[in-house]
Amino acid sequence: MRKKLPDEEFYHLINHGPCVLVTSGSMKRGEINVAPIAWGTPVNDEPPLVAICVATSHHTAKLINKYGCFAINLVSRQLIPAIKICGSVSGRHADKFKRAGITPSGCRKISTPFIKESAGHIECKLKTKADYGGVFLFVGKVVHCEIENRFYDGHLLPEKAKTPHHLGGSYFFVSGKRKKY
Ligand SMILES: Cc1cc2nc3c(=O)[nH]c(=O)nc-3n(C[C@H](O)[C@H](O)[C@H](O)COP(=O)(O)O)c2cc1C
């Protein structure tokens, strides 16, 4: 069971800086893709805005430009192998969902799928795009956000969600226990 979050609380899922799997494309059109993105950040809560940096050459960038939406999938460490598979080949040449053993599932508000095996996901409609010569900064308006109940009690439970954080190359660390200060 997943809990719906108020859109303006979407940042609770990614405030701690995880490497996420970004899904793109349209299920209706049968053109979907998935790729790991380490460079992303909340931009605002009201209105809820989130930014991701995507190389202009990536198939992901082409699909976000084409369909005007994307989904940010928060994953647990069990999906690190999927991160590595989806980051090593372009969706132009492969069905990465099949290759990584993950399942595309219909989003609530956008035509792009989310990943059924994810811990939670954030659905975004493209608001603005800036081209920094080789990389697009896509800013999305959050239109829906949900998280598995067991990973959330009003805030993320990082010791349960065990999200991967990319340190470059093949190195990651996994989120640990939260503390109130
Ligand atoms: C751990 C990890 C993090 C990555 N983070 C980013 C990122 O933030 N931005 C980006 O443009 N590419 C990033 N990449 C690279 C893309 O995910 C990779 O080139 C992917 O194959 C692109 O797929 P596509 O052509 O299907 O979009 C990352 C790769 C890995 C393995």
Ligand as a Chemical Component Dictionary entry (heavy atoms), coordinates in Angstrom:
data_LIG
# 
_chem_comp.id                   LIG 
_chem_comp.type                 NON-POLYMER 
_chem_comp.pdbx_formal_charge   0 
_chem_comp.three_letter_code    LIG 
# 
loop_
_chem_comp_atom.comp_id 
_chem_comp_atom.atom_id 
_chem_comp_atom.alt_atom_id 
_chem_comp_atom.type_symbol 
_chem_comp_atom.charge 
_chem_comp_atom.model_Cartn_x 
_chem_comp_atom.model_Cartn_y 
_chem_comp_atom.model_Cartn_z 
_chem_comp_atom.pdbx_ordinal 
LIG C1  C1  C 0 24.633 6.001  -10.681 1  
LIG C2  C2  C 0 24.408 6.773  -11.954 2  
LIG C3  C3  C 0 23.983 8.098  -11.896 3  
LIG C4  C4  C 0 23.789 8.860  -13.066 4  
LIG N1  N1  N 0 23.360 10.149 -12.987 5  
LIG C5  C5  C 0 23.138 10.869 -14.117 6  
LIG C6  C6  C 0 22.662 12.236 -14.053 7  
LIG O1  O1  O 0 22.436 12.794 -12.983 8  
LIG N2  N2  N 0 22.461 12.880 -15.237 9  
LIG C7  C7  C 0 22.690 12.287 -16.454 10 
LIG O2  O2  O 0 22.487 12.937 -17.494 11 
LIG N3  N3  N 0 23.128 11.004 -16.552 12 
LIG C8  C8  C 0 23.346 10.286 -15.413 13 
LIG N4  N4  N 0 23.781 8.995  -15.489 14 
LIG C9  C9  C 0 24.003 8.394  -16.806 15 
LIG C10 C10 C 0 22.727 7.887  -17.491 16 
LIG O3  O3  O 0 21.831 7.301  -16.590 17 
LIG C11 C11 C 0 23.096 6.860  -18.566 18 
LIG O4  O4  O 0 23.938 7.447  -19.529 19 
LIG C12 C12 C 0 21.895 6.202  -19.213 20 
LIG O5  O5  O 0 22.324 5.087  -19.955 21 
LIG C13 C13 C 0 21.121 7.134  -20.127 22 
LIG O6  O6  O 0 20.084 6.374  -20.669 23 
LIG P1  P1  P 0 19.070 6.862  -21.804 24 
LIG O7  O7  O 0 19.888 7.177  -23.048 25 
LIG O8  O8  O 0 18.187 5.678  -21.985 26 
LIG O9  O9  O 0 18.378 8.062  -21.262 27 
LIG C14 C14 C 0 24.008 8.246  -14.331 28 
LIG C15 C15 C 0 24.423 6.891  -14.390 29 
LIG C16 C16 C 0 24.623 6.179  -13.222 30 
LIG C17 C17 C 0 25.065 4.735  -13.317 31 
# 
loop_
_chem_comp_bond.comp_id 
_chem_comp_bond.atom_id_1 
_chem_comp_bond.atom_id_2 
_chem_comp_bond.value_order 
_chem_comp_bond.pdbx_ordinal 
LIG C1  C2  SING 1  
LIG C2  C3  SING 2  
LIG C2  C16 DOUB 3  
LIG C3  C4  DOUB 4  
LIG C4  N1  SING 5  
LIG C4  C14 SING 6  
LIG N1  C5  DOUB 7  
LIG C5  C6  SING 8  
LIG C5  C8  SING 9  
LIG C6  O1  DOUB 10 
LIG C6  N2  SING 11 
LIG N2  C7  SING 12 
LIG C7  O2  DOUB 13 
LIG C7  N3  SING 14 
LIG N3  C8  DOUB 15 
LIG C8  N4  SING 16 
LIG N4  C9  SING 17 
LIG N4  C14 SING 18 
LIG C9  C10 SING 19 
LIG C10 O3  SING 20 
LIG C10 C11 SING 21 
LIG C11 O4  SING 22 
LIG C11 C12 SING 23 
LIG C12 O5  SING 24 
LIG C12 C13 SING 25 
LIG C13 O6  SING 26 
LIG O6  P1  SING 27 
LIG P1  O7  DOUB 28 
LIG P1  O8  SING 29 
LIG P1  O9  SING 30 
LIG C14 C15 DOUB 31 
LIG C15 C16 SING 32 
LIG C16 C17 SING 33 
# 
